[in-house]
Structure formats: structure tokens, C-alpha cells
């Protein structure tokens, strides 16, 4: 195998910066306003790449806004397996609610590739082992920072992201067709 095709094991703390979302809960949601991502929606609504948001709040002082390219990981959830998931925020200007760990990878890392890596395989298993708690489990940036993830070069990362995005698109199309057929039968 030649060097440019090798995957390199990197500790996430060496290739990314870490922060947290801030404030807001379901009770703050309003019909229209500033778009926001709340951690609970990572379980129910969003795929790997978040480009459209359909929840809104009235922005408060001290809020955390996306710049685009952040990878978000819920800080709490019901099970260790559920919590070890990630998505990337495609756009700037979206509020990042509380209970979100925010990872900003450096320019060598495709954020969607990082989100896929955290949500699947060894990285997902390792992160779920680090989740702490009984009825509600928690993951902190410290646990994410210590993950070791294999990275190919950026070109390969981009190809993998395109492949997964295509799969997400196909799944969404099939789900819509299924709902349409179901509605026609009812």
C-alpha cells in the first residue's frame, strides 16, 4: 500500500477544537425566529449533515452560533449507544443549544467524515463505553477528545462522505414513497 492511501490513526484532541452549545430547551421553541438545533433532535430528526433546521427560538445573549463545519455530539441521552452519535452543521448562524458537545475539526478533516466516524464502528463503540450515568447517560468533550480515529487523506474522506450522503438521500426517498403508498391505502 502506498503512503498516500494509508489511513492515519489520530487522537481527536490533536485535530480539533472543542466547545459546548448553550442554554435553551424544548420550552423555548416558537413558531418562527432564529433556527436552533436541540440535542434531542439528533435522535429523531437529523441525518449526518444538517442543512435545514425546523425549530426556532428567540435568541438570547450569550448564545452559541454555528460557523458551519461543526460536528455536534449530544452530551446526554437515554442509552450509551444512542448518545455516541454525531452530525455536522452545514450552515452558519444556527444556534447550538445546550447539552451539545461541539467539535470543530481542522482543515485536514472533512466534518461529515468525522461525524460518520464518531457514529459508526470502533469509534462509536469506544465512545459508548465512556458514557456515564444510569437513567440519563452523559458524554463530555473530554471523552470525545481522547477518541482515536483512523483518517484517510482528504480526497478519500470526501469520497466516503459523498457515498454516505447518497445513501441518506436514497433512504429518505424510499421513506417518502412508503409514506405516500401508506396514505393512499388508508
N, C-alpha and C positions, 0 to 999 in steps of 0.2 A: 504494500500500500504506500503510495507516495505521500509526502508530508502535507500537501495542500488538501488531501482528503481525510486526514486524521481528525478525530474528534478529541477535543482537549477538555479534560476534567477541570472545572473552575469552581472555586468556592464563591457563592453568590455575593458575599460581602466584599470580594475583590473586584467585582464588575458592575456594582450597582450602588445607588444611594437609597436610604430608607427613611420613610416618614409615616405619618398617620393621617387619616381623614379626621374630620372634626364635627362634633355636635349632630343634631338632627335625629329625629325618629319618625316612625310612621305617622304620628300625631301632628307633625309639622307639614304634611303634604297638603297641597292646594291644587285647584284645577289648572292654573297656569302660573308661570313665574320663571324662576331660574331652574334649569334642569339639574337634577341631583341623582346620584347613584347611592342607594342604601344597601348595606351588606346583604340583607335578606333576599334581595332580587338576584344576587349572584346564584342562588339556589334554584330560583324559579323562572327567571326571565331571560338572562343573558347567555350568549354563546361566548366563544373565545375572544372575539373582537367586538367591543361595544362601540357602535357608531350612532345609534339612535337611543334616546332616553325618553321615557314617557311619564316620569314622575317629576314633580316640581315643588319648590318651596319658596318662601320669601327669604332672600339671602340675609344672613346676619353678619355682623362684624366678626372678623377672625376666622371666616370660613376658608376652607382649602379648595382651590380650583384646580382642575386638571390643566396641564400644559399640552397634553397629547403625548402618548407613548408610555404612560404609566402602566405598570402591572399592579392590579389590586387583588389582595387576598383577604378573605374575611378574617376578622380577629376573634369571632366567636360563632358557634354553631351548635347543632344538636348532637352530631356524632363526629368522631375523629376523621372518618372517611369523607364526610360531607365538607368539612372545613378545609381540607387540603385540596383546594381548587383555586384557580386564578383566571382572570380575564384582563385584557388590555383595553385601555381607554383611548379611542382613536382621535378624539377631538379635544381642543382646549375649551376652557370656560364652563366645564361641567363640575358642579360641586361634588366633592368626595365626602360622603357622610362619615359619622363616627363609626367605630368598630370596623374600619378598613385599614389594613396594612398597605402602605403604598411603596412600591419598589420602582425606582427609575433606573433602568439599565443603561450602561454606557453605549456609545455609538457602534461598538462591535457586536452588539446583541440586538436582534430583532425582538421587540417587546412581545409580539404574538408568539414567537418561538418560545420565549421564556414562559409565557402563560401556559402554553401546551406542555412544556417540560415539567412545570410545577404540578399540573393537574393529572399527569399520567405516569405510569411506570414506577421506577425506583424512587424518583423524587417525591411522588405522591405518597408512596408507602412510608418513606423516611419522615416526611412532614407529618403524616397522620400519627406516627408513633410518638412524635414530640408534643402532640396536642394534650393539654392538661385540663382536668376537671371531671366532674361526674355528670350532673344533669345538663350543664352547659359546658362545652369544651372551648378552650382558648388557644390561640396561636399568636405569638408575639413576633415582632420583627427580628428579635434575637435568634429564634429558631429558624426563620427563613434565611437570615444572613449566613447561617452555618451550613446550609444545604450545599452539597457538591453536585454540580450538574454538568453533564457532557455537552459541549458545544462544538458543532462543525463550523466551518467558515461561514461568513455572512451570506454568500451566494446559496449555499446548501440550506441554511436557515430559512431564507426567503422561499425556496422551492418547497420545503416542508410546510411552511405557513400557507402557501397557495394551495397545496394539496388538501390540508385540513379545512381551509375556507370553502373550497369546492364541496367537500363532504358536508359541512354545515349547511351550505346552500341547498344541496340535494335533499337533505333530511327535512329542512324547512318546507321545500316544495312538496314532498311526499306527505308531510303532516297537514298542509293546507288542502291537498287533494283528498286526503282521508276525511277531514272535517267536512269538506264540500259534499262528498258522497254520503256521509252520515246525515247531513242536513237534508239532502234530497230524499233519503229513505224515511225520515221522520215526518 
